[in-house]
Amino acid sequence: MARRLEGKVALVTGAARGIGAGIAAAFREEGAAVYGGDLGVPDGADDHFLHLDVRREDHWQAAERHIREREGRLDILVNNAGVELVRPLPEISLADWRHVMAVNVEGVFLGCRVLHGLMAASASSIINISSIAGIVGYPDQAAYNTSKGAVRHLTKSLAIEFAAHGQPIRVNSIHPGCIRTPMLEEAVDGWARQGLLDRDDPWKDVGAMCPMNRVGSPRDIAMGAVYLASDEAGFVTGIELVIDGGWVAR
Ligand SMILES: NC(=O)c1ccc[n+]([C@@H]2O[C@H](COP(=O)([O-])OP(=O)(O)OC[C@H]3O[C@@H](n4cnc5c(N)ncnc54)[C@H](O)[C@@H]3O)[C@@H](O)[C@H]2O)c1
């Protein structure tokens, strides 16, 4: 059976771990040539892994040159790199706020702006990783909620803009719920230390909060990304794909 991303070229940001690593692995299994980027390059990585701080326009430009020279085009861009901030409003400094916006919002804007030219020659797909926090509010997450709401809406704006200009670039967002990654592990450790979750088995408590009685895995998100990246989703643009085990359906 033909693999679903055979012959396609992809770039995934924040690919060193968590959801980004899961998406990169699934794309490779489906036949894509996958470039990854992150703040650091993992030991043993080849020239398919780039030092790409998504806040840095010059890093994006270097990534564009690297992929153009090797591949001549880009079919799939996954803007996945992101940072979380769980802090009540009075404790969020302007520097904290700007850091979250720089990574989660400006990083996505820069990726789309610098790379869309390399994607415009043939049917291509941009996938922005937002969150259920981009749809509903949570206490102590004003900066993160705002950033993920911005990603959701930037996605819709660019989907319509590219369509209006006849550019064959689809743009969609994915909204993960609770996914077990280092990011969520840090948050869960903190809540357990504060006594908000069972100290011995905090993940059981987190699972019990989810309608399907379990947390998700990077693979759950990667399967949605494979669909949006593939030609099967050729008429899909501007959507928000919620993969959360039912969290926001309540
Ligand atoms: N884990 C969850 O439950 C969950 C839920 C909803 C949304 N998300 C979103 O999914 C995405 C991935 O999250 P995760 O849980 O895998 O997080 P993670 O912290 O485990 O991994 C994030 C990766 O992004 C990288 N990164 C951070 N800042 C960067 C920068 N400036 N430039 C390049 N790379 C950078 C990190 O080095 C890390 O490798 C994020 O956008 C996050 O907001 C996660």
The ligand as a MOL file (V3000), in Angstrom:
LIG
                    3D

  0  0  0     0  0            999 V3000
M  V30 BEGIN CTAB
M  V30 COUNTS 44 48 0 0 0
M  V30 BEGIN ATOM
M  V30 1 N 1.5540 18.3960 26.0350 0
M  V30 2 C 0.3260 18.8860 26.0270 0
M  V30 3 O -0.5400 18.4460 26.8070 0
M  V30 4 C -0.0570 19.9530 25.0340 0
M  V30 5 C -1.4120 20.3190 24.9860 0
M  V30 6 C -1.8100 21.2950 24.0840 0
M  V30 7 C -0.8850 21.8900 23.2340 0
M  V30 8 N 0.4290 21.5250 23.3010 0 CHG=1
M  V30 9 C 1.3520 22.1980 22.3870 0
M  V30 10 O 2.0680 21.2350 21.6530 0
M  V30 11 C 3.3480 21.7610 21.2910 0
M  V30 12 C 4.4250 20.7830 21.7140 0
M  V30 13 O 4.3330 20.6190 23.1230 0
M  V30 14 P 5.0180 19.4300 23.9440 0
M  V30 15 O 4.0490 19.0330 24.9870 0
M  V30 16 O 5.5870 18.4190 23.0140 0 CHG=-1
M  V30 17 O 6.1870 20.2980 24.6600 0
M  V30 18 P 7.6760 19.9330 25.0610 0
M  V30 19 O 8.1010 21.0340 25.9760 0
M  V30 20 O 7.7500 18.5450 25.5460 0
M  V30 21 O 8.4350 20.0710 23.6630 0
M  V30 22 C 8.5140 21.3280 23.0380 0
M  V30 23 C 9.7530 21.4240 22.1850 0
M  V30 24 O 9.7900 22.7660 21.6600 0
M  V30 25 C 11.1050 23.2460 21.7840 0
M  V30 26 N 11.1500 24.7140 21.8250 0
M  V30 27 C 10.8180 25.5310 22.8580 0
M  V30 28 N 11.0800 26.8030 22.5250 0
M  V30 29 C 11.5970 26.7800 21.2620 0
M  V30 30 C 12.0600 27.7850 20.3800 0
M  V30 31 N 12.1020 29.0770 20.7250 0
M  V30 32 N 12.4900 27.4110 19.1580 0
M  V30 33 C 12.4890 26.1070 18.8040 0
M  V30 34 N 12.0760 25.1080 19.5900 0
M  V30 35 C 11.6320 25.4570 20.8180 0
M  V30 36 C 11.6280 22.6180 23.0750 0
M  V30 37 O 13.0760 22.6390 23.0910 0
M  V30 38 C 11.0440 21.2130 22.9920 0
M  V30 39 O 11.8970 20.3070 22.3230 0
M  V30 40 C 3.4640 23.1280 21.9710 0
M  V30 41 O 3.1430 24.1540 21.0500 0
M  V30 42 C 2.4090 23.0410 23.0650 0
M  V30 43 O 1.9390 24.3070 23.4430 0
M  V30 44 C 0.8700 20.5770 24.1900 0
M  V30 END ATOM
M  V30 BEGIN BOND
M  V30 1 1 1 2
M  V30 2 2 2 3
M  V30 3 1 2 4
M  V30 4 1 4 5
M  V30 5 2 4 44
M  V30 6 2 5 6
M  V30 7 1 6 7
M  V30 8 2 7 8
M  V30 9 1 8 9
M  V30 10 1 8 44
M  V30 11 1 9 10
M  V30 12 1 9 42
M  V30 13 1 10 11
M  V30 14 1 11 12
M  V30 15 1 11 40
M  V30 16 1 12 13
M  V30 17 1 13 14
M  V30 18 2 14 15
M  V30 19 1 14 16
M  V30 20 1 14 17
M  V30 21 1 17 18
M  V30 22 2 18 19
M  V30 23 1 18 20
M  V30 24 1 18 21
M  V30 25 1 21 22
M  V30 26 1 22 23
M  V30 27 1 23 24
M  V30 28 1 23 38
M  V30 29 1 24 25
M  V30 30 1 25 26
M  V30 31 1 25 36
M  V30 32 1 26 27
M  V30 33 1 26 35
M  V30 34 2 27 28
M  V30 35 1 28 29
M  V30 36 1 29 30
M  V30 37 2 29 35
M  V30 38 1 30 31
M  V30 39 2 30 32
M  V30 40 1 32 33
M  V30 41 2 33 34
M  V30 42 1 34 35
M  V30 43 1 36 37
M  V30 44 1 36 38
M  V30 45 1 38 39
M  V30 46 1 40 41
M  V30 47 1 40 42
M  V30 48 1 42 43
M  V30 END BOND
M  V30 END CTAB
M  END
